[in-house]
Amino acid sequence: MPSGKKRSLQQERAWLRTHAREYSGCWLAVLGEQLVAADRDLHRVLSVLQRAPGAADALLHYQP
Protein backbone atom coordinates (compact mmCIF):
# COMPACT_ATOMS: atom_id res chain seq x y z
CA MET A 1 0.00 0.00 0.00
CA PRO A 2 1.41 3.40 -0.93
CA SER A 3 2.74 5.50 1.92
CA GLY A 4 0.28 8.02 3.32
CA LYS A 5 -2.83 6.13 2.19
CA LYS A 6 -4.94 4.41 4.79
CA ARG A 7 -7.11 1.49 3.89
CA SER A 8 -10.58 1.04 5.31
CA LEU A 9 -10.85 -1.40 8.19
CA GLN A 10 -14.62 -1.65 7.81
CA GLN A 11 -14.60 -5.37 6.95
CA GLU A 12 -12.30 -6.23 9.84
CA ARG A 13 -14.40 -4.26 12.31
CA ALA A 14 -17.59 -5.91 11.04
CA TRP A 15 -15.99 -9.35 11.49
CA LEU A 16 -14.94 -8.44 15.02
CA ARG A 17 -18.45 -7.23 15.94
CA THR A 18 -19.87 -10.54 14.77
CA HIS A 19 -17.23 -13.05 15.92
CA ALA A 20 -14.76 -11.62 18.45
CA ARG A 21 -16.72 -12.80 21.49
CA GLU A 22 -16.11 -16.38 20.33
CA TYR A 23 -12.38 -15.90 21.06
CA SER A 24 -12.33 -14.64 24.65
CA GLY A 25 -8.81 -14.10 25.99
CA CYS A 26 -7.21 -14.32 22.56
CA TRP A 27 -5.24 -12.16 20.18
CA LEU A 28 -6.92 -12.08 16.78
CA ALA A 29 -5.50 -11.22 13.38
CA VAL A 30 -8.24 -10.35 10.92
CA LEU A 31 -7.80 -9.48 7.27
CA GLY A 32 -10.91 -8.44 5.41
CA GLU A 33 -13.63 -10.88 6.39
CA GLN A 34 -11.17 -13.64 7.28
CA LEU A 35 -9.63 -14.66 10.59
CA VAL A 36 -5.95 -15.26 9.85
CA ALA A 37 -4.89 -16.32 13.36
CA ALA A 38 -6.23 -16.55 16.91
CA ASP A 39 -4.30 -17.53 20.01
CA ARG A 40 -3.85 -16.51 23.64
CA ASP A 41 -0.15 -16.04 22.87
CA LEU A 42 0.56 -12.91 20.82
CA HIS A 43 3.88 -14.33 19.63
CA ARG A 44 2.10 -17.29 18.00
CA VAL A 45 -0.27 -14.95 16.15
CA LEU A 46 2.64 -12.80 14.97
CA SER A 47 4.46 -15.93 13.80
CA VAL A 48 1.47 -16.92 11.66
CA LEU A 49 1.33 -13.42 10.19
CA GLN A 50 4.98 -13.59 9.19
CA ARG A 51 4.34 -16.78 7.22
CA ALA A 52 0.94 -15.99 5.67
CA PRO A 53 1.07 -14.27 2.26
CA GLY A 54 -0.42 -10.77 2.41
CA ALA A 55 -1.16 -10.97 6.12
CA ALA A 56 1.10 -8.06 7.06
CA ASP A 57 -1.94 -5.76 6.70
CA ALA A 58 -4.07 -7.78 9.13
CA LEU A 59 -5.75 -5.98 12.00
CA LEU A 60 -4.51 -7.16 15.40
CA HIS A 61 -7.07 -7.15 18.19
CA TYR A 62 -7.07 -8.47 21.76
CA GLN A 63 -10.43 -9.84 22.88
CA PRO A 64 -10.67 -9.66 26.68
Biopython code that builds the backbone (N, CA, C, O; Angstrom):
import numpy as np
from Bio.PDB.StructureBuilder import StructureBuilder

atoms = [
    (1, "MET", "N", (0.845, -1.177, 0.000)),
    (1, "MET", "CA", (0.000, 0.000, 0.000)),
    (1, "MET", "C", (0.885, 1.233, 0.000)),
    (1, "MET", "O", (1.835, 1.305, 0.780)),
    (2, "PRO", "N", (0.598, 2.201, -0.853)),
    (2, "PRO", "CA", (1.413, 3.403, -0.928)),
    (2, "PRO", "C", (1.438, 4.167, 0.389)),
    (2, "PRO", "O", (0.439, 4.224, 1.106)),
    (3, "SER", "N", (2.576, 4.744, 0.693)),
    (3, "SER", "CA", (2.739, 5.501, 1.921)),
    (3, "SER", "C", (1.750, 6.658, 1.972)),
    (3, "SER", "O", (1.496, 7.310, 0.959)),
    (4, "GLY", "N", (1.193, 6.910, 3.151)),
    (4, "GLY", "CA", (0.280, 8.018, 3.322)),
    (4, "GLY", "C", (-1.179, 7.664, 3.080)),
    (4, "GLY", "O", (-2.065, 8.418, 3.483)),
    (5, "LYS", "N", (-1.447, 6.549, 2.438)),
    (5, "LYS", "CA", (-2.828, 6.132, 2.193)),
    (5, "LYS", "C", (-3.239, 5.119, 3.250)),
    (5, "LYS", "O", (-2.512, 4.170, 3.546)),
    (6, "LYS", "N", (-4.407, 5.342, 3.802)),
    (6, "LYS", "CA", (-4.936, 4.410, 4.792)),
    (6, "LYS", "C", (-6.056, 3.602, 4.165)),
    (6, "LYS", "O", (-6.909, 4.140, 3.461)),
    (7, "ARG", "N", (-6.043, 2.321, 4.427)),
    (7, "ARG", "CA", (-7.112, 1.486, 3.895)),
    (7, "ARG", "C", (-8.246, 1.431, 4.917)),
    (7, "ARG", "O", (-8.029, 1.628, 6.113)),
    (8, "SER", "N", (-9.417, 1.168, 4.446)),
    (8, "SER", "CA", (-10.576, 1.042, 5.312)),
    (8, "SER", "C", (-10.480, -0.263, 6.106)),
    (8, "SER", "O", (-10.094, -1.300, 5.567)),
    (9, "LEU", "N", (-10.823, -0.199, 7.350)),
    (9, "LEU", "CA", (-10.855, -1.399, 8.190)),
    (9, "LEU", "C", (-12.288, -1.836, 8.467)),
    (9, "LEU", "O", (-12.557, -2.568, 9.419)),
    (10, "GLN", "N", (-13.194, -1.379, 7.626)),
    (10, "GLN", "CA", (-14.624, -1.646, 7.808)),
    (10, "GLN", "C", (-14.919, -3.144, 7.859)),
    (10, "GLN", "O", (-15.672, -3.590, 8.725)),
    (11, "GLN", "N", (-14.346, -3.919, 6.959)),
    (11, "GLN", "CA", (-14.603, -5.370, 6.945)),
    (11, "GLN", "C", (-14.081, -6.031, 8.211)),
    (11, "GLN", "O", (-14.756, -6.876, 8.798)),
    (12, "GLU", "N", (-12.879, -5.649, 8.633)),
    (12, "GLU", "CA", (-12.299, -6.234, 9.839)),
    (12, "GLU", "C", (-13.146, -5.907, 11.067)),
    (12, "GLU", "O", (-13.400, -6.774, 11.902)),
    (13, "ARG", "N", (-13.577, -4.660, 11.169)),
    (13, "ARG", "CA", (-14.404, -4.257, 12.314)),
    (13, "ARG", "C", (-15.748, -4.978, 12.308)),
    (13, "ARG", "O", (-16.253, -5.353, 13.366)),
    (14, "ALA", "N", (-16.324, -5.172, 11.142)),
    (14, "ALA", "CA", (-17.585, -5.912, 11.041)),
    (14, "ALA", "C", (-17.384, -7.360, 11.493)),
    (14, "ALA", "O", (-18.218, -7.912, 12.212)),
    (15, "TRP", "N", (-16.282, -7.967, 11.071)),
    (15, "TRP", "CA", (-15.992, -9.348, 11.485)),
    (15, "TRP", "C", (-15.853, -9.414, 13.004)),
    (15, "TRP", "O", (-16.392, -10.317, 13.643)),
    (16, "LEU", "N", (-15.128, -8.453, 13.579)),
    (16, "LEU", "CA", (-14.940, -8.442, 15.022)),
    (16, "LEU", "C", (-16.272, -8.282, 15.761)),
    (16, "LEU", "O", (-16.499, -8.964, 16.760)),
    (17, "ARG", "N", (-17.139, -7.412, 15.298)),
    (17, "ARG", "CA", (-18.447, -7.235, 15.943)),
    (17, "ARG", "C", (-19.234, -8.543, 15.956)),
    (17, "ARG", "O", (-19.943, -8.842, 16.917)),
    (18, "THR", "N", (-19.105, -9.304, 14.899)),
    (18, "THR", "CA", (-19.869, -10.542, 14.766)),
    (18, "THR", "C", (-19.234, -11.726, 15.491)),
    (18, "THR", "O", (-19.945, -12.552, 16.062)),
    (19, "HIS", "N", (-17.893, -11.819, 15.474)),
    (19, "HIS", "CA", (-17.232, -13.050, 15.920)),
    (19, "HIS", "C", (-16.270, -12.934, 17.101)),
    (19, "HIS", "O", (-15.933, -13.954, 17.702)),
    (20, "ALA", "N", (-15.825, -11.751, 17.449)),
    (20, "ALA", "CA", (-14.755, -11.621, 18.449)),
    (20, "ALA", "C", (-15.094, -12.293, 19.772)),
    (20, "ALA", "O", (-14.216, -12.874, 20.411)),
    (21, "ARG", "N", (-16.346, -12.224, 20.190)),
    (21, "ARG", "CA", (-16.722, -12.801, 21.489)),
    (21, "ARG", "C", (-16.515, -14.318, 21.534)),
    (21, "ARG", "O", (-16.499, -14.907, 22.615)),
    (22, "GLU", "N", (-16.360, -14.939, 20.392)),
    (22, "GLU", "CA", (-16.112, -16.381, 20.330)),
    (22, "GLU", "C", (-14.667, -16.722, 20.707)),
    (22, "GLU", "O", (-14.329, -17.893, 20.882)),
    (23, "TYR", "N", (-13.818, -15.695, 20.832)),
    (23, "TYR", "CA", (-12.383, -15.902, 21.063)),
    (23, "TYR", "C", (-11.917, -15.167, 22.313)),
    (23, "TYR", "O", (-10.901, -14.473, 22.286)),
    (24, "SER", "N", (-12.646, -15.316, 23.389)),
    (24, "SER", "CA", (-12.334, -14.644, 24.647)),
    (24, "SER", "C", (-10.903, -14.972, 25.110)),
    (24, "SER", "O", (-10.483, -16.129, 25.116)),
    (25, "GLY", "N", (-10.175, -13.922, 25.495)),
    (25, "GLY", "CA", (-8.814, -14.098, 25.992)),
    (25, "GLY", "C", (-7.770, -14.315, 24.915)),
    (25, "GLY", "O", (-6.644, -14.714, 25.211)),
    (26, "CYS", "N", (-8.133, -14.054, 23.664)),
    (26, "CYS", "CA", (-7.211, -14.321, 22.555)),
    (26, "CYS", "C", (-6.824, -13.055, 21.788)),
    (26, "CYS", "O", (-7.552, -12.063, 21.758)),
    (27, "TRP", "N", (-5.665, -13.136, 21.184)),
    (27, "TRP", "CA", (-5.239, -12.163, 20.180)),
    (27, "TRP", "C", (-5.778, -12.651, 18.849)),
    (27, "TRP", "O", (-5.679, -13.834, 18.525)),
    (28, "LEU", "N", (-6.350, -11.732, 18.078)),
    (28, "LEU", "CA", (-6.921, -12.078, 16.779)),
    (28, "LEU", "C", (-6.229, -11.273, 15.695)),
    (28, "LEU", "O", (-5.912, -10.098, 15.883)),
    (29, "ALA", "N", (-5.999, -11.908, 14.571)),
    (29, "ALA", "CA", (-5.500, -11.225, 13.379)),
    (29, "ALA", "C", (-6.562, -11.418, 12.308)),
    (29, "ALA", "O", (-6.845, -12.540, 11.888)),
    (30, "VAL", "N", (-7.143, -10.303, 11.873)),
    (30, "VAL", "CA", (-8.243, -10.349, 10.922)),
    (30, "VAL", "C", (-7.856, -9.553, 9.683)),
    (30, "VAL", "O", (-7.358, -8.431, 9.782)),
    (31, "LEU", "N", (-8.088, -10.138, 8.535)),
    (31, "LEU", "CA", (-7.801, -9.476, 7.268)),
    (31, "LEU", "C", (-9.044, -9.573, 6.403)),
    (31, "LEU", "O", (-9.445, -10.660, 5.990)),
    (32, "GLY", "N", (-9.644, -8.431, 6.136)),
    (32, "GLY", "CA", (-10.908, -8.436, 5.411)),
    (32, "GLY", "C", (-11.952, -9.137, 6.252)),
    (32, "GLY", "O", (-12.154, -8.795, 7.417)),
    (33, "GLU", "N", (-12.608, -10.104, 5.671)),
    (33, "GLU", "CA", (-13.629, -10.881, 6.386)),
    (33, "GLU", "C", (-13.098, -12.233, 6.838)),
    (33, "GLU", "O", (-13.872, -13.160, 7.077)),
    (34, "GLN", "N", (-11.778, -12.347, 6.956)),
    (34, "GLN", "CA", (-11.171, -13.637, 7.284)),
    (34, "GLN", "C", (-10.319, -13.544, 8.541)),
    (34, "GLN", "O", (-9.531, -12.613, 8.705)),
    (35, "LEU", "N", (-10.487, -14.519, 9.424)),
    (35, "LEU", "CA", (-9.626, -14.662, 10.586)),
    (35, "LEU", "C", (-8.354, -15.361, 10.125)),
    (35, "LEU", "O", (-8.400, -16.491, 9.638)),
    (36, "VAL", "N", (-7.231, -14.695, 10.278)),
    (36, "VAL", "CA", (-5.952, -15.264, 9.852)),
    (36, "VAL", "C", (-5.339, -16.094, 10.972)),
    (36, "VAL", "O", (-4.762, -17.152, 10.722)),
    (37, "ALA", "N", (-5.466, -15.609, 12.217)),
    (37, "ALA", "CA", (-4.891, -16.320, 13.358)),
    (37, "ALA", "C", (-5.605, -15.900, 14.630)),
    (37, "ALA", "O", (-6.084, -14.772, 14.746)),
    (38, "ALA", "N", (-5.671, -16.827, 15.589)),
    (38, "ALA", "CA", (-6.228, -16.548, 16.906)),
    (38, "ALA", "C", (-5.500, -17.411, 17.919)),
    (38, "ALA", "O", (-5.385, -18.624, 17.744)),
    (39, "ASP", "N", (-5.009, -16.785, 18.977)),
    (39, "ASP", "CA", (-4.302, -17.527, 20.015)),
    (39, "ASP", "C", (-4.188, -16.649, 21.257)),
    (39, "ASP", "O", (-4.210, -15.423, 21.156)),
    (40, "ARG", "N", (-4.067, -17.260, 22.400)),
    (40, "ARG", "CA", (-3.854, -16.508, 23.640)),
    (40, "ARG", "C", (-2.445, -15.921, 23.685)),
    (40, "ARG", "O", (-2.192, -14.971, 24.426)),
    (41, "ASP", "N", (-1.544, -16.471, 22.911)),
    (41, "ASP", "CA", (-0.149, -16.036, 22.867)),
    (41, "ASP", "C", (0.071, -15.132, 21.652)),
    (41, "ASP", "O", (-0.012, -15.584, 20.510)),
    (42, "LEU", "N", (0.348, -13.872, 21.903)),
    (42, "LEU", "CA", (0.560, -12.907, 20.820)),
    (42, "LEU", "C", (1.693, -13.345, 19.905)),
    (42, "LEU", "O", (1.605, -13.159, 18.691)),
    (43, "HIS", "N", (2.740, -13.913, 20.450)),
    (43, "HIS", "CA", (3.885, -14.329, 19.627)),
    (43, "HIS", "C", (3.486, -15.393, 18.599)),
    (43, "HIS", "O", (4.017, -15.408, 17.488)),
    (44, "ARG", "N", (2.566, -16.272, 18.958)),
    (44, "ARG", "CA", (2.099, -17.286, 17.998)),
    (44, "ARG", "C", (1.324, -16.633, 16.861)),
    (44, "ARG", "O", (1.479, -17.016, 15.702)),
    (45, "VAL", "N", (0.488, -15.647, 17.188)),
    (45, "VAL", "CA", (-0.273, -14.946, 16.153)),
    (45, "VAL", "C", (0.686, -14.207, 15.222)),
    (45, "VAL", "O", (0.531, -14.259, 14.002)),
    (46, "LEU", "N", (1.669, -13.524, 15.789)),
    (46, "LEU", "CA", (2.643, -12.800, 14.968)),
    (46, "LEU", "C", (3.441, -13.749, 14.079)),
    (46, "LEU", "O", (3.784, -13.405, 12.948)),
    (47, "SER", "N", (3.732, -14.935, 14.589)),
    (47, "SER", "CA", (4.461, -15.934, 13.799)),
    (47, "SER", "C", (3.640, -16.363, 12.584)),
    (47, "SER", "O", (4.178, -16.508, 11.487)),
    (48, "VAL", "N", (2.354, -16.564, 12.780)),
    (48, "VAL", "CA", (1.470, -16.924, 11.658)),
    (48, "VAL", "C", (1.454, -15.797, 10.632)),
    (48, "VAL", "O", (1.522, -16.049, 9.429)),
    (49, "LEU", "N", (1.363, -14.564, 11.101)),
    (49, "LEU", "CA", (1.326, -13.416, 10.194)),
    (49, "LEU", "C", (2.591, -13.298, 9.362)),
    (49, "LEU", "O", (2.530, -12.883, 8.204)),
    (50, "GLN", "N", (3.720, -13.651, 9.923)),
    (50, "GLN", "CA", (4.978, -13.590, 9.187)),
    (50, "GLN", "C", (5.010, -14.597, 8.043)),
    (50, "GLN", "O", (5.649, -14.362, 7.018)),
    (51, "ARG", "N", (4.323, -15.712, 8.223)),
    (51, "ARG", "CA", (4.344, -16.781, 7.221)),
    (51, "ARG", "C", (3.206, -16.697, 6.206)),
    (51, "ARG", "O", (3.316, -17.250, 5.112)),
    (52, "ALA", "N", (2.122, -16.017, 6.551)),
    (52, "ALA", "CA", (0.944, -15.989, 5.669)),
    (52, "ALA", "C", (1.090, -14.901, 4.606)),
    (52, "ALA", "O", (1.332, -13.741, 4.940)),
    (53, "PRO", "N", (0.948, -15.260, 3.338)),
    (53, "PRO", "CA", (1.069, -14.266, 2.261)),
    (53, "PRO", "C", (0.026, -13.158, 2.403)),
    (53, "PRO", "O", (-1.163, -13.435, 2.558)),
    (54, "GLY", "N", (0.472, -11.915, 2.350)),
    (54, "GLY", "CA", (-0.421, -10.765, 2.406)),
    (54, "GLY", "C", (-0.973, -10.428, 3.773)),
    (54, "GLY", "O", (-1.761, -9.491, 3.902)),
    (55, "ALA", "N", (-0.583, -11.165, 4.790)),
    (55, "ALA", "CA", (-1.159, -10.972, 6.121)),
    (55, "ALA", "C", (-0.541, -9.811, 6.898)),
    (55, "ALA", "O", (-0.991, -9.505, 8.003)),
    (56, "ALA", "N", (0.462, -9.172, 6.351)),
    (56, "ALA", "CA", (1.104, -8.058, 7.057)),
    (56, "ALA", "C", (0.126, -6.918, 7.313)),
    (56, "ALA", "O", (0.346, -6.119, 8.223)),
    (57, "ASP", "N", (-0.945, -6.823, 6.535)),
    (57, "ASP", "CA", (-1.938, -5.763, 6.702)),
    (57, "ASP", "C", (-3.079, -6.159, 7.632)),
    (57, "ASP", "O", (-4.041, -5.405, 7.778)),
    (58, "ALA", "N", (-2.991, -7.321, 8.259)),
    (58, "ALA", "CA", (-4.071, -7.779, 9.129)),
    (58, "ALA", "C", (-4.216, -6.866, 10.342)),
    (58, "ALA", "O", (-3.243, -6.294, 10.831)),
    (59, "LEU", "N", (-5.440, -6.746, 10.807)),
    (59, "LEU", "CA", (-5.748, -5.977, 11.999)),
    (59, "LEU", "C", (-5.532, -6.880, 13.205)),
    (59, "LEU", "O", (-6.087, -7.977, 13.270)),
    (60, "LEU", "N", (-4.725, -6.422, 14.160)),
    (60, "LEU", "CA", (-4.510, -7.157, 15.398)),
    (60, "LEU", "C", (-5.483, -6.623, 16.448)),
    (60, "LEU", "O", (-5.671, -5.413, 16.577)),
    (61, "HIS", "N", (-6.094, -7.537, 17.192)),
    (61, "HIS", "CA", (-7.074, -7.154, 18.192)),
    (61, "HIS", "C", (-6.976, -8.126, 19.360)),
    (61, "HIS", "O", (-6.876, -9.336, 19.156)),
    (62, "TYR", "N", (-7.006, -7.595, 20.596)),
    (62, "TYR", "CA", (-7.066, -8.468, 21.764)),
    (62, "TYR", "C", (-8.501, -8.501, 22.260)),
    (62, "TYR", "O", (-9.094, -7.454, 22.516)),
    (63, "GLN", "N", (-9.058, -9.688, 22.395)),
    (63, "GLN", "CA", (-10.427, -9.840, 22.877)),
    (63, "GLN", "C", (-10.382, -10.256, 24.350)),
    (63, "GLN", "O", (-10.052, -11.399, 24.666)),
    (64, "PRO", "N", (-10.713, -9.331, 25.239)),
    (64, "PRO", "CA", (-10.671, -9.664, 26.682)),
    (64, "PRO", "C", (-11.657, -10.768, 27.061)),
    (64, "PRO", "O", (-11.735, -11.152, 28.228)),
]
sb = StructureBuilder()
sb.init_structure("model")
sb.init_model(0)
sb.init_chain("A")
sb.init_seg("    ")
for serial, (resi, resn, name, xyz) in enumerate(atoms, 1):
    if name == "N":
        sb.init_residue(resn, " ", resi, " ")
    sb.init_atom(name, np.array(xyz, "f"), 0.0, 1.0, " ", f" {name:<3s}", serial, name[0])
structure = sb.get_structure()
